Amino acid sequence: MAAGAEVWRDTGGAVFAYCRAEAGQYWMDLPGLATFCFDGDGNQVAASPSPGVAPDTVVEAYWHSALPLVLQARGAEVLHASAVRTPRGVAAFCGASGSGKSTIAYGLHRRGYGLWADDAVALDMSQAGIGAVPLAFDVRLRPASAAFFGLGAEAARLTGAGDSGGRVGWAPVPLVAVCVIDRGSRAFGDAALTRLRPSTAFPAVLAHAFCFSLQDLGRKRLMLDRYLGLVARVPVFELGFGEGLAGLAAVLDAIERAIGAGD
């Protein structure tokens, strides 16, 4: 990637993406997958696959990895989160990869809540309120979660979960809660949701925000202002629970009580 590119790493330290912007053009290199190019206000994204990468793999990389950064570069804010739609609005679950975001969302779906997002929750931050914008998505469950839900012993991918065709033209839905997952912080089978004060919630949520680049100071300031507004207006909880899936029911119970999903 060219000199001056922003280097983003995953929680394990591996390079996730190289991003750079110049004269209204944006480039994003996902190592070993593809390079994506787009402008700041259009509706097209061009992809150049890495050698030997199949088209289907590039499409999946776009939906799951590139699109959140494209949206953020074009002026939106996007959280690394899964989400469900409750009677009151959308509840989002932030966490690192493997923390249980998709498992929690799917578990709540089995209790009757609509799946809203897997890995990326796009936000509409207007003076009227904080809303979640519908995006197309599918749900990916790791082998242990798939087996727990009776979906087989291998990783499960539930395509069409987002019902993208039926979502075209949908207005944003109010964001009613954000839960930041702190996996392994409690004893096995124990679970607790603790509401965070805005001063604590701000860095906790910001850690899961997609960001194309920090080099544009004006864009960075706008992003920070928006997330300060989010934590001031939307309840943010820390969700702590132990390893394993045996205590998942208690986790889901705690979420339903805390966010008043059944009200």
C-alpha positions in Angstrom: 0.0 0.0 0.0 1.1 3.6 -0.6 3.1 5.6 1.9 0.9 7.5 4.4 -1.8 4.8 4.5 -3.6 4.2 7.8 -2.9 0.8 9.2 -5.7 -1.0 11.0 -5.1 -4.1 13.0 -7.4 -6.7 14.6 -7.4 -7.7 18.2 -4.7 -10.2 17.6 -2.4 -7.6 16.1 -2.7 -8.8 12.4 -3.2 -6.1 9.8 -6.9 -5.9 8.9 -6.8 -3.1 6.4 -4.7 -0.3 4.8 -6.7 2.9 4.1 -5.7 6.1 2.4 -7.5 9.1 0.9 -6.3 11.6 -1.6 -8.1 14.3 -3.6 -11.6 12.9 -2.9 -10.6 9.3 -3.8 -10.4 6.5 -1.2 -8.5 3.2 -1.3 -8.8 0.3 1.1 -6.6 -2.7 0.8 -7.7 -5.9 2.6 -4.5 -8.0 2.5 -4.9 -11.2 0.7 -8.5 -10.4 -0.4 -9.0 -7.3 -2.5 -8.4 -3.5 -2.9 -11.5 -1.4 -3.0 -11.6 2.1 -4.5 -14.4 4.7 -4.2 -15.1 8.4 -4.0 -16.6 10.4 -1.2 -20.1 11.0 -2.5 -20.9 8.4 -5.2 -22.7 5.1 -4.9 -20.2 2.8 -6.6 -17.3 0.9 -5.1 -14.7 -0.8 -7.4 -12.9 -4.0 -6.3 -9.6 -5.4 -7.5 -9.3 -9.0 -6.2 -5.9 -10.3 -5.0 -4.5 -13.1 -7.2 -6.4 -16.3 -6.9 -9.3 -14.8 -4.8 -12.7 -16.0 -6.0 -15.4 -13.4 -6.8 -17.7 -14.8 -4.1 -15.0 -14.2 -1.6 -14.5 -10.6 -2.7 -18.3 -10.0 -2.4 -18.3 -11.4 1.1 -15.3 -9.3 2.0 -17.1 -6.2 0.8 -20.3 -6.8 2.8 -18.5 -7.9 6.0 -15.3 -5.9 6.0 -15.2 -3.1 3.4 -18.8 -1.7 3.5 -18.6 -0.4 7.1 -15.4 1.5 6.3 -16.9 2.8 3.0 -19.9 4.2 4.9 -17.8 5.8 7.6 -15.5 7.4 5.0 -18.6 8.8 3.3 -19.9 10.5 6.5 -21.8 7.9 8.4 -20.9 6.2 11.7 -20.8 2.4 12.0 -20.4 0.2 15.1 -18.8 -3.2 15.0 -21.8 -4.9 16.5 -24.7 -7.3 16.0 -28.2 -6.2 16.7 -31.8 -7.2 17.2 -35.0 -5.3 16.8 -37.1 -5.1 20.0 -40.6 -3.7 20.3 -39.0 -0.4 21.4 -36.2 -0.2 18.8 -32.8 -1.7 18.0 -30.5 -3.0 20.6 -26.8 -3.4 19.6 -24.1 -5.7 21.0 -20.5 -4.5 20.6 -17.5 -6.7 21.0 -14.3 -8.1 19.5 -14.5 -10.9 17.0 -15.4 -14.1 18.8 -16.9 -12.3 21.9 -20.4 -13.7 21.2 -22.1 -10.8 19.4 -23.7 -13.1 16.8 -24.6 -15.8 19.3 -26.4 -13.3 21.5 -28.3 -11.8 18.6 -29.3 -15.2 17.3 -30.3 -16.4 20.8 -32.6 -13.4 21.1 -33.9 -14.1 17.7 -34.9 -17.6 18.8 -36.9 -15.8 21.5 -38.8 -13.9 19.0 -36.8 -10.7 18.2 -36.0 -9.7 14.7 -32.4 -9.9 13.6 -31.2 -6.5 12.6 -27.4 -6.7 12.0 -24.4 -9.0 12.2 -21.0 -7.3 12.6 -22.0 -3.8 11.4 -24.7 -1.4 12.8 -24.9 1.8 10.7 -26.1 4.8 12.6 -28.2 7.9 11.8 -27.2 10.6 14.2 -29.6 13.5 13.7 -31.0 16.1 16.1 -34.2 14.1 16.3 -32.4 11.1 17.9 -30.0 8.2 17.3 -31.3 5.7 14.8 -30.0 2.4 13.3 -30.0 2.2 9.5 -30.9 -1.1 7.9 -28.2 -2.9 5.9 -28.2 -6.2 4.1 -26.4 -8.9 6.0 -26.2 -12.6 6.9 -25.5 -14.2 10.2 -22.3 -16.3 10.7 -22.1 -18.6 13.8 -19.0 -20.3 14.9 -19.0 -24.1 15.2 -19.7 -24.2 19.0 -22.6 -21.8 18.6 -24.1 -23.6 15.6 -24.0 -26.9 17.5 -25.5 -25.3 20.6 -28.5 -24.1 18.5 -28.9 -27.5 16.7 -27.6 -26.2 13.4 -24.9 -28.8 12.9 -21.3 -29.3 14.1 -19.7 -26.9 11.6 -19.8 -23.1 11.4 -23.2 -21.9 10.2 -24.0 -19.1 7.8 -27.6 -18.0 7.7 -28.0 -16.2 4.4 -30.8 -13.9 3.8 -31.2 -13.1 7.5 -31.3 -9.4 6.8 -34.1 -9.7 4.3 -32.4 -6.9 2.3 -35.1 -6.8 -0.4 -37.8 -6.0 2.2 -35.6 -3.3 3.8 -35.1 -1.0 0.8 -36.5 2.4 1.7 -36.9 1.6 5.4 -36.4 4.6 7.7 -33.9 4.4 10.6 -35.3 2.7 13.7 -34.5 4.2 17.1 -31.4 2.8 18.8 -32.6 2.0 22.3 -29.5 0.3 23.9 -25.9 -0.5 23.3 -24.3 -3.5 25.2 -20.5 -3.7 25.3 -19.4 -7.3 25.8 -16.7 -8.0 28.4 -16.3 -11.7 27.8 -14.7 -13.8 30.5 -15.0 -11.1 33.2 -17.3 -13.2 35.4 -17.6 -16.8 36.7 -18.9 -19.5 34.4 -22.6 -19.2 33.9 -22.8 -15.9 35.7 -24.0 -12.8 33.8 -24.6 -9.2 34.6 -25.5 -6.0 32.8 -24.3 -2.8 34.3 -25.4 0.6 33.0 -22.3 2.8 32.3 -22.1 6.5 33.0 -21.5 8.6 29.8 -17.9 9.2 30.8 -17.2 5.5 31.0 -19.5 4.6 28.1 -17.8 6.9 25.6 -14.4 5.1 25.4 -16.1 1.7 25.7 -18.3 2.4 22.7 -15.7 4.3 20.7 -13.4 1.2 20.9 -15.9 -0.6 18.6 -16.4 2.2 16.1 -15.3 1.7 12.5 -13.0 4.4 11.3 -11.5 4.8 7.8 -8.8 7.2 8.8 -7.8 9.5 11.7 -5.8 11.8 9.5 -8.7 14.1 8.6 -8.9 16.2 11.8 -12.3 17.6 10.9 -13.8 14.2 10.3 -12.3 12.8 13.5 -13.7 15.7 15.5 -17.2 15.1 14.0 -16.9 11.4 14.8 -16.0 12.1 18.4 -18.8 14.6 18.8 -21.3 12.1 17.4 -20.3 9.4 19.8 -20.4 11.8 22.7 -24.0 12.5 21.7 -24.8 8.8 21.4 -23.7 8.0 25.0 -25.5 11.0 26.3 -28.8 9.9 24.7 -28.7 6.1 24.5 -28.3 3.7 27.5 -25.0 1.9 27.3 -24.4 -1.3 29.3 -21.4 -3.4 30.0 -22.3 -7.1 29.5 -20.1 -9.4 31.5 -20.4 -13.2 31.5 -18.2 -16.3 31.6 -16.8 -18.6 29.0 -18.9 -21.3 27.3 -22.5 -21.4 26.2 -24.2 -23.2 29.2 -25.1 -19.8 30.7 -26.4 -18.2 27.6 -30.0 -18.3 28.8 -29.0 -16.2 31.8 -27.2 -13.8 29.6 -30.3 -13.4 27.4 -32.5 -13.0 30.5 -30.3 -10.2 31.8 -30.4 -8.4 28.5 -34.2 -8.6 28.3 -34.6 -7.3 31.9 -32.1 -4.4 31.4 -33.3 -3.1 28.1 -37.0 -3.6 28.8 -37.4 -5.4 25.5 -40.8 -6.7 26.4 -42.3 -3.3 27.4 
